[in-house]
Amino acid sequence: MLRTVYLALAAVFVTIPMSTLTILVAIVRSTSPVIDWIVRTWGKALVSAAGIELRVEGLDRLDPNKRYILVSNHYSYLDIPCIVAAIPQPIRFMAKVSLFKIPIFGWAIGRAGFIPIDRKNRRTAVKSFELAADRIRKGNTIVIFPEEGRSRERMMRPFQRGAFLLAIKSEKTIVPVAIDSTYDVFRVGAKRVTPGVVTIKVGTPIETVNLKLRAKESLLQQAREQIETMLYGAPVTPPASPAAETE
């Protein structure tokens, strides 16, 4: 329980000053590399407060000079701090719109270039993906959770197609990322944090240049199979039918 209290205190006393600093920096330059440093420092602080020993595998698959669309499984509120702490890229997330309404924190992530998305409103969701494309053009790596929410079980929820459509339209490389063990540390519904090892596993990049929109199902399946293999040792989702790929 003490670890849970410590994380809660850290979330407040680290997030508020870091958010304030982000707002001040963004007033001058919203694309400043200082913001990337702030985001990563914030992530590392929360990872440490949660008692997580963070490990990274496959980081050499990412070119520091390239930008990507990272697609990942989603177990916990701690997934975002773990990813930004582990992967040294100028990362921005697509996050639920309610986070942007939180005083100071919401203002900061909005200023920093994080992308609000309301999955229940198709019109605004489309605009969010357009904004994500703009962030990519400005030199950010975008992280998307295609499950569109945290999984309540170890098995992943179905993937949605938005991330893969964005990758095709922007011709950016997709990189599957598996977050292994945040389910054990602080899953949905947990009342306390359980310190432990969390491993961020970077998969094999999937190129999208010159692909047609109908390839979205194939990309979705490839990414999901990689993540399932990294998490469970083998793919567990049946492959999509050829008919589905032509829809």
N, C-alpha and C positions, 0 to 999 in steps of 0.2 A: 504493500500500500504506500510506503514511503516513496518508492520509485514513481508511482503514479502522481503523487502530490508534487514531487520534484519536477516531473515533466510538465505538469500543469503550470507551475510557477515559471518554469523556463519559457513555456509557450507565451506567457504574458510579458515577462521581463526581457525577453530577447526579441519577440515579435514587435512590440511597440516601438522601441528605439530604432530597430532595423527598418521598420515600415516608415517611420518619420524621416530617416535618412534617405530612403528611396524616393520619397516624395520630393524632398529638397533637391536631390541630384536630378530627378526627372524634370523638374521645373527648368533647369538649365539645359539638359540634353537627355531626352527619353531613351536614347540608344547608347548611353555612356557605358563603357565596360565596367565602371564602378558598380553599376547595378548588378551585373553578373557576379561580381565579388560579394556583394551584399547577400544576394540570393543563396549563393553557395555557403557563405559563412552561417547564415540562418539555418540552412539545412543541416550542416555539421553540428551546430549547437543543439538542435532538437534530437538528432540521432544520438549524440552523447548523453543528453539528459534522459533518454529512454533506456539507456544501458545497452544500446545495440553495438555489437562488434560488426562493423560493416566490411564486407569483402566484395571484390569486383573481379569478374572473370570475363575475358574476351574484349577488354577495353582497346586492345591493339587493333581491333577490327574497325575502329572509328578513326578516320583521318581528321586530325585537329583543324585542318583548313577547310573541311567540307561541313555542310549543314544537312541535317536529316529530319525525317519524320520517324520518331520513335513510337512504337506501339507496344503497350505493356498490359499485363494482367493487373488487377486492382483488388487488394485485400483490405487495405487499412488507410487511415488518415496519415500514417507514417510513410506511405509509399512516396509521396512527393518529396519530403525531406531526404529520404534515402537516395532517390534518383539524382537530385541536384547536388547532393554531397559526393556522390560516386562518379558522376560523369562530367568531366571538365569541358562542357560546351556552353554557349550562351543559350540556356534552355528557357523556354516559355511553355506553359501548360494551357490546355483548354480546360476550364474549370466551371463548375456549376455556378449559375448566375447569383445564387444567394450569398456566395463568399464575397462578392464584390459590394455587398450591402453592409458588410461589417465595418464600423468606423475605424479609420486609420489603416487597418490591414487591407480592407477592400479598396480603399483609395490608392494604396501603395501598389497592389498588384495590377490595378487598372493602369496606373501611370507607368509601371514597369513593362507593360506590353503583354501581360497575360490576357487570355481570351475568354470572355464570359460566354457561356452557352446555356440556353434554355431548351432542353430536349423536348419539352412538351409543346413548344411553339415552333412549327416547321419554318415559318418565315424568318424568325430571328435566328434559328439554327443555321439556315443557309447563309445569312449575313456573317455569322460567327466563323464559318469555314472560309468565307471571302476574306475576313480579317486575318485568319490564320495564314492564308496565302500571302497576304501583305507582310506579315511578320517574317515569313520565310524569305521574301524578297529583300527584307532589311537585314538579313544575316542571322536569323535565329534558328535554332533547332527546336522543333515543336514536339511535345509529348502529348499523346492522345491515349486515353483508356477506352478501347473500342467496346468494352463491356457496358459502358455508359453507367457505371455505378460500381460500388464495392460488392464483391462476391461474399455471400454469407456462408459459403461452403468452400472446400479446397478446390473443387472442380470449377472451372471458369464458366461464367455466364456466356450466352451467345454473343458473338461479335457483330457490331453494326458496321455498315459499309462506308461511313463518312470519311474516315481516315484514309481509306484506300482510294476513294474518289479524289480526295485532295492530293494524294501522292501522284496519281496519274495526271491530273490537271497541272500540277506544278513541276512534274518530272523530277521530283526529289526521291532520293533513295529511302526506302523503308528499312528500318532496323528493328527486328523483334527484340524485346527486352523482357526477361523474366525476373520478377521480384520474389525471391524464395525466402519464406519464413516470417514475413510481417503478419501473416495469419496467426502465427504462434505468439508473436509479441503483443499485438493489440488488434484483434479482429473486430468485426462488426458486433456490437452488443457486449463487448468485454467491459468489465468494471475496473480492471486494473491492468497495468503494464507488466509484462513478463520479460525481463531482459534476456537477450540471446543473440545468436549470430544471424545476420541477414545477408544474403548474397545477391548481388545484382549481376545477372548473367546477360551478356550482350551477344545476340545471335548473329547469324550471317546476313549481311546486307542484301536487300532485294532491289534490283534496279527497275525503274519504271519508264525510262526514256522510250518514246515512240509507242507506248502501249495504248490500246483503245480502251474506252470506258468499260466495255464488256469484260475486260480482264480483272475487274474489281473482285469478283468472286474467287478467282484463282489466287490473287494476291492475299486476300483475306485468309484463305485456306493455308497458303504457304506460311504466313506469319503465325497463325494459330498453331499449326503443327510444330513449328520451331519452339514456341513458348511452352507448349505441352511437353515436348521432349525435354526441355531444360528443367521443367518443374517436376514431371512425373516419370521421366525416363523413356517415354514413348508417346506418340500421338494417340489421342483417345477419341477424337471427333471423326465421324465418318466423312470421307471426302464428298465435296459437293458434286451433284450430278451434272453432266454436260449441259443439260437443258437449263439449269440454274445459271450457268455462266453466260448464257446468251440473252438473259432477260434485260 
